[in-house]
Each structure stands twice: as C-alpha cells, then as structure tokens.
C-alpha cells in the first residue's frame, strides 16, 4: 500500500472531505430518514411535548383568574377561588414537569438509535471503500467524522429537537392565549417579532460555514495527531520533537481559532434577540398599564398577558440559540453524509463468476497503471506469467512498482490498460470476494487487532480448532513465545500488539497465513522484521507454506528467493530480466549487480 510519513503533505484529496456546501433542506431530509425508522417513538415524543406544553400554558391563565379573585381589600378576596386556581396551577406544572422528564428520556433513546445507525452505516461504508480512499485521506479525519461529528448530531437530536418542538407549541399556544386576552396588545409584536426573525435568519446563514470550517480544522488536527503519534519513535530518533510540536501548535491554533470564530459569531445572536424581547416586555407593561387605568382590561388579564409574553418571547430567544447549534449539527451531518456518499469499490460485473477450484495460474498481460492523481505511470506494459504451484519472486529498486503489482492482483486497484488473468479468466469477470479469498497474504506492515492471540491467529478461517492454531504456531516457530505469555493463547493483545516486538508480530501473521489454506500466496517482505537466524529457522515452515501454492514473493533480501522458480526483475515499470537465480547470475545483468552488491555489503559489514 502507499504509505505516508508523519508530517508528509497529502494530495488535494487528502485531509478533509472537500465538496460544495449542501443545502440544509437536503441534510434535514436525510436525517429524517434515520428518525423515521423510529416513527412510533417520534410520534410519542410529539404527543408528550404537546400535552406537557399545553399544561404549562394553562398556568398564566389560572394565575390571572387568581389575581382577579382578589378584588378590593382583604374582605373582598374570594379565597376559595384563589386556592382553587393556585392548586390547579400546581397540578398543571407538576404534570408538565413529569411529561418533560419522560420526553427527555425518550429523546435520548431516540437519538441513541439514530447515532447507532449512523455509526453502523459509516462502518459499512468504510468496509466498502476502495484502498485508494485510505491512501488519500487522513485516518484522523475519518475518525473525527465517526466520533466528533456524529456526537454533534447526537447532541442536537437529543436536545435541540425537543426544544424546537416545545418552542413551536409554546409560541403558538401563547399567541392564541394573548389574542384571546387582548388583540390590541398584540400589536407590540408586529414590530419586535420581525426584527428577531430577520436578525436570526441573517446570522444563521453566516454561521454555518464557520461551523463547517471548525469541523474541517478539527479533522486536520486529529489527522496530524494520528500521524505524529504513529511515528513518534522515528520523531524521537531524529530529534525532531520541537519541529513537530511547532507544526502541531500551528494546526491546534487553526482549530481553536476556527472554533472561536464560530462560537463567538453564534453567541451574539442570543443577547440581541433577548434585548428585542425585553423591549417588547417593557412596551407591553406600559401599554397594559394604560389600558388597565382606562378600564379596558382587568389586572389579572394584564398579569396573564405579561406571563404569556414571556412564554412567547422566551422560546424565540432560545430558538435563536438553537439555530446556532443546529447550524453546527448541520455542518457535522454534512461531513457525515459526505463520508457515506464516498463512492465504494467499482461493483462486480453483472454476471461476475465466483472463483472456485483454483489451480493458481496467473498472468499479467501488458499492464499499465498510474495511481489516481499520482502523475507518472508506475507500470508500463508489464507482463508476467506464473504457472500453478510456481514460486515467482519480484525484485527491483525501491519505487519500481513491486507492491503495486500486489495491489493489482488483489484488485485493490484496477489496471488502466492490459489485463490480469487467473486460471485463464480475466479478474474483472470474477467477484472480488472470491478472488481475494483465493490468496493468503503476509505483508511487511503487520496488523493485529485487540483480541486474544488465538483470535488473531484464527482470524482468516472459520470453525478452526485449538489444535490447528497451535500446529500453525509451532510451524512458524512462535508457539514457545506464545506459551510464555501470561495467559498463553488466551493473552489479550492491545493496541495492535504494541507490547510485543515487530518480529514476533510478523511471526504471528505468518502463522495466520499458514492456517488459511488458500491456493495462492502473497509474501510482501514477509520476513523483513525477523532476524537472520530466525529467518533461517522458519525457512522450512515457509517452504511448507508455499508448497503446492502459486506464490508471489517480494523481498529485498535476495538470499530468501534463491530457490524461486522464477525471479522477475522489475525496472522502470517493466520486467527487465526473468529467470532462475542461477540463470540471472549467469547473465551478469542488473540482478547480478543487485545480488553481488548486497553480499559485498554483507561481507564488508562482517
């Protein structure tokens, strides 16, 4: 695979998901598709919100009735009516609080379901994405989408959605109540409401790009941090801590500034809308007092109208803050859907056949290939023929395209020209899954997951027994080491096997390949992390692993491929020489130069 080093720049596609902004309506419709899967929970949430807010709306009306029951002095107070209305207020508010609590619990569960489905869909999409995607995108940015952006959507669904629904009901109910009390006092809102709406709309349009930039900068920071921690040993070895700390500080500063710009711009909306609402309250109090003195309205009605005006304007103020948070959620959801919309691997041909009964004849015919966006071609008219059971070694200078050949054989990438055949069938006419199952791979970059040693060894084969796993470990000369671990084969490996050496990890991957009885084998620098003595010790096991299988071996240690049936010397994207070890030495060509240079270096080092 193509690799990048810590701090190395990426191409145009690397880093954040760059794409034109998507309209809010489209994003909301896609989010609704996830919400609609729990439509009964959503319907119950709407019902609880309506009932709870209507009960809360009865409070100011009952308060007005209680005030109107107190006429004149103490002797004219209707205590029965006051106590009756006060008791009803307490009941209404208590029931409203209970329903609000039930609604909050329900919305948390609903948002949990949505987030679970989002993360599940992202994981499924990642499994379908081509290798080219991971070669051109920072892993940290992908993880940022999977964690931070999904969590942002979760917070908006569990909090903002409830508040928006409650705000709509409260504003609508308060409007009706105020209209029933005094239509003339409603004229105050004819001035203040348009001011609040226009200002909120103006600010929300400008804050979403800032939230989008915040997510992108955070993704870049996470991507760089992932690269930096992955290469920390190399950074320390070269004494480059100060340089990488400076580069991290630059990205950290950019992320913090993007966050500050977004939040500082958004937080101005609430205070401004609150000022307009307080202005409307002052005007209502003044005009209400004038109407009361003129005898056009009762004191209780003025009190109720003021309380309803607070309920009416309060949600509008909250709605302004919710809009800002919603823009953050929309920006996060936009990145989530961009990842979900990334094109997967090219689908199999409509009538693609499953590769079965594999003999192991592989032919690459006039293959040309260049990595997307990579510029010059890596392979130019490359041809190679491997017969069933033959061991084919591929050697050549760094960057000659050796690993590219493996990528093409496995259909991680598709050749730009030419064709590749397995058992006489062009691989594009076969299903990817069956083609890849026909190969066992041991790569230079070892991969172990968090799990027991047994689970890692048995990873590629179903229904494997303990005896089979132990036999493969003994063949790979790793059984003794495994048994020395605290729990033996049940020892849990964490962080990709960080607690064991690279050589031990590579022996585990060799044992895993031995356990997978595939008809073809790919060894890409399979013993690069193993010392020479251990390499000699497991050569017998490697020969046993390769016996009867078509093998493609990439190795820089030419001593490991002397017994190959065919050695292809790759140079400038073509096969420069091809033959057995003895034949190529006899030619005195480029392979001979490589071989003698390697052993001359070894002799001089000794």
Order of alpha helices (4+ residues) and beta strands (2+ residues): alpha-alpha-alpha-alpha-alpha-alpha-alpha-alpha-alpha-alpha-alpha-beta-beta-beta-alpha-beta-beta-alpha-beta-beta-alpha-alpha-alpha-beta-alpha-beta-alpha-beta-beta-beta-alpha-alpha
